[in-house]
């Protein structure tokens, strides 16, 4: 039996700055907004522990089972003024601030760190940025009118430096340029967004500006499924003509639209959508040769297999087995041992 995770001893809702009846969407938006401010790449190494605590709060409050357990076992003690079960005495106020050894970075220093990161973007990160949802530049143009002249000047200087740090080919791609500009703008205009739009509106505006960057930077080429996709690509590249014909046979008839788990969608999870698109493109390209009916059919099958492998972790077991039934056990590995067949009358 797996061990139950240790119950946190502080107020996770206060840690994220959300009310106790906050929706999953509000929790996710608050988590993203806090991480953008306190990620060690931006706020420096002293922010590492705070970033970890922010992630722990999100892990507990975004999982219905863990959140239910937390509410039952921890918040009863908070309301009644009693110690939390299995933890330290409960306190109604926010958690104590971590000990700070150095001053937090200024906005200008955070922007400098982003520009430096732009210069170190990998080829895979650039490919992901090229397919991520672009930042709303027209929306940004409206927002910057409410910023101070100093902030506007900082934003202009940072944008020029960041675009100069991009490789020439990437600089010519609007989606990449917009994602970089959106990330810088969120940092420079952060306080102005909160003042102008309120806390909730500010969080949503930050998410819109950084959606493309967050879906690409720091992510492996195919997201968490990268090892599985890399194994698939090696196998597809080595298929014989007979193997290609056999794979094409699995794609006969209509495969229908690419399935998505009930818990998400390509509109909700841009990072997952980008991972699926890149995996599908690379899987099709791994099958080489003239565009015969067999090659075309095999590529169709390869695209669907890659898509399913990328989304496997988000599917329920039964739903995934239905979606991938044609390839489970051949191109899609089974999870765990097969159940033994029971003979009738046994």
Secondary structure, DSSP 8 states (H G I E B T S, - for coil): --------SS-HHHHHT--TT--HHHHHHHHHHHHHHH-HHHH-GGGHHHHHHHHHHHHHHTSHHHHHHHIIIIIHHHHHT---TTSS---SS-------SS----HHHHHHHHHHHHTT--HHHHHHHHHS----HHHHHHHHTTS-HHHHHHHHHHHHHHHHHS-HHHHT-HHHHHHHHHHHHHHHSHHHHHHHHHHHHHHHHHHHHHHHHHHHTT--TTGGGHHHHHHHHHHHHT--HHHHHHHHHTT-S---S----TT--TTT-HHHHHHHHHHHHHHHHHS-S---HHHHHHHHHHHHHHHHHHHGGGS-HHHHHHHTTTTBTTTB--SS-------TT-
